[in-house]
């Protein structure tokens, strides 16, 4: 039985997560079509497919797509950004949350506010959709650099307690930003894998 089943919507994530957990047995499944369908709004058919994939897996399932997070959670999977949002809540606000896909914004903000509970995260959202074509073209380095540059500019303009990179695909910019700022920069893949493989998952 695998240590963890991962549901991805981009092939590029496979190597990312293999590098994060080289000793773990991972069942990594890629369904790019799910994100394409979900960007127009999830439907019953898509939700049924996600639920079937979760039910068929042995052991815990991690959904690495923020857009699909609510449907995957409903089916019993773990949302990749939940441990990250919990860490943001531990640090406290004000929070700068950067994202690219509009379909990510609502689920990410709702999950962050859930983690903060009754407290106000003092949230500022930074929409970076104009960089998404770089990711789609496979230019990971260019995408990471562009994200990092815009986030760094926002950090220079205002004081924040932490940065949340809302999508797993944005994680490559975390190290670039950490070289430029002392503000904690949170990326969901590394935090989720640390928590899950340590057996410290909280219920969501």
C-alpha positions in Angstrom: 0.0 0.0 0.0 1.4 3.4 -0.9 2.2 5.9 1.9 0.2 8.5 0.1 -1.9 8.9 -3.1 -1.6 12.2 -4.8 -4.1 13.6 -7.2 -2.5 16.2 -9.5 -3.8 18.3 -12.4 -0.3 18.9 -14.0 2.5 16.4 -14.8 5.1 18.8 -13.5 4.0 18.1 -9.9 5.1 14.5 -10.1 8.8 15.3 -9.9 8.2 18.0 -7.3 6.6 15.7 -4.9 9.0 12.8 -5.6 11.9 15.2 -4.6 10.1 16.2 -1.4 9.6 12.6 -0.3 12.2 10.5 -2.0 11.9 7.6 0.5 8.1 7.5 0.5 6.0 5.3 -1.7 3.7 7.7 -3.6 0.9 6.8 -6.0 0.8 9.9 -8.2 -2.1 10.3 -10.5 -2.4 13.2 -13.0 -5.7 14.4 -14.3 -5.1 17.7 -16.2 -8.6 17.5 -17.6 -10.1 17.9 -14.2 -8.7 21.4 -13.8 -9.7 22.4 -17.3 -13.3 21.4 -16.5 -13.3 22.9 -12.9 -12.1 26.3 -14.1 -15.6 26.8 -15.6 -17.2 25.7 -12.4 -17.4 22.2 -10.9 -20.3 20.0 -11.8 -21.8 16.7 -10.5 -20.0 14.6 -13.1 -16.6 16.0 -12.1 -17.3 15.7 -8.4 -18.3 12.0 -8.9 -15.1 11.3 -10.8 -13.0 12.8 -8.0 -15.0 10.9 -5.3 -14.4 7.7 -7.2 -10.7 8.3 -7.4 -10.5 9.0 -3.7 -12.6 5.9 -2.9 -10.4 3.7 -5.0 -7.1 4.7 -3.3 -5.4 2.7 -0.6 -4.7 4.9 2.4 -4.7 8.7 2.6 -5.2 10.9 -0.5 -3.8 14.4 -1.0 -5.3 16.6 -3.6 -2.7 19.0 -4.9 -5.0 21.2 -6.9 -6.4 24.2 -5.0 -9.3 24.6 -7.4 -10.5 21.0 -6.8 -9.8 21.2 -3.1 -13.4 21.6 -1.9 -14.7 18.7 -4.0 -11.8 16.5 -3.0 -12.2 17.3 0.7 -15.9 16.5 0.4 -14.9 13.1 -1.0 -12.5 12.5 1.9 -9.2 13.7 0.5 -6.8 16.0 2.2 -6.4 19.5 0.7 -2.8 20.4 0.0 -3.2 23.9 1.3 -4.8 23.1 4.6 -1.5 22.5 6.6 -0.2 25.7 5.0 -3.2 27.7 6.0 -2.9 26.4 9.5 0.7 27.6 9.6 -0.4 31.0 8.4 -2.9 31.1 11.2 -0.2 30.2 13.7 2.0 33.1 12.4 -1.0 35.5 12.3 -1.8 38.4 10.0 -1.6 40.5 8.1 -1.4 37.9 5.3 -0.4 38.4 1.7 -2.0 35.7 -0.5 -0.7 35.4 -4.0 -2.6 33.3 -6.7 -2.9 33.0 -10.4 -6.1 31.2 -11.3 -9.4 33.0 -10.4 -10.9 29.6 -9.6 -8.3 29.4 -6.8 -9.2 32.7 -5.1 -12.5 31.7 -3.4 -11.4 28.3 -2.1 -8.1 29.6 -0.9 -9.6 32.6 1.0 -12.3 30.4 2.6 -9.8 27.9 3.8 -7.5 30.6 5.2 -10.4 32.2 7.1 -11.4 28.7 8.4 -7.8 28.3 9.8 -7.9 31.7 11.4 -11.3 30.9 13.0 -12.7 34.0 14.8 -9.5 36.0 14.1 -9.2 38.4 11.2 -6.3 37.4 8.9 -6.1 41.0 7.6 -5.9 39.5 4.2 -4.5 41.1 1.0 -4.9 39.2 -2.2 -2.4 39.5 -5.0 -3.8 38.3 -8.4 -1.0 37.2 -10.7 -2.9 35.5 -13.5 -0.9 37.3 -16.2 2.0 35.0 -15.3 0.0 31.7 -15.7 0.9 31.3 -19.5 4.5 30.8 -18.4 3.5 27.8 -16.3 1.3 26.5 -19.1 4.2 26.8 -21.5 6.4 24.7 -19.2 8.7 27.6 -18.3 8.9 26.8 -14.6 11.9 29.0 -13.9 10.4 32.0 -15.6 7.1 31.5 -13.9 8.8 31.3 -10.4 10.9 34.3 -11.1 7.9 36.4 -12.3 5.9 35.4 -9.2 8.7 36.2 -6.9 9.3 39.6 -8.4 5.7 40.7 -8.0 5.4 39.3 -4.5 8.7 41.1 -3.5 7.3 44.3 -4.9 4.2 43.9 -2.7 6.3 43.1 0.4 8.3 46.3 -0.2 5.1 48.4 -0.4 3.4 47.0 2.8 4.2 45.1 6.0 3.0 41.5 6.2 3.5 38.8 8.8 3.6 36.0 6.1 3.1 35.2 2.5 0.8 32.4 1.3 1.5 31.0 -2.2 -2.0 29.7 -2.8 -1.2 27.2 -5.6 1.2 24.3 -5.5 2.5 25.4 -8.9 3.8 28.6 -7.3 6.1 26.8 -4.9 9.2 27.4 -7.0 9.2 31.0 -6.1 9.4 30.4 -2.4 13.2 29.9 -2.3 13.7 33.0 -4.5 11.6 35.1 -2.1 13.3 33.7 1.0 16.6 35.0 -0.4 15.1 38.5 -0.4 13.0 38.7 2.7 12.7 37.6 6.3 8.9 37.4 6.0 7.9 33.8 6.2 7.0 32.5 2.7 4.6 29.5 2.8 4.4 27.0 0.0 1.9 24.2 0.2 3.8 21.2 -1.2 6.6 21.2 1.4 4.4 21.9 4.3 1.8 19.3 3.4 4.4 16.6 2.9 6.2 17.3 6.1 2.9 17.1 8.1 1.4 14.1 6.3 4.5 11.9 6.2 5.1 12.7 9.9 1.6 11.4 10.6 0.5 14.7 12.1 -2.5 15.5 9.9 -5.3 17.3 11.6 -8.8 16.6 10.5 -10.4 19.2 8.1 
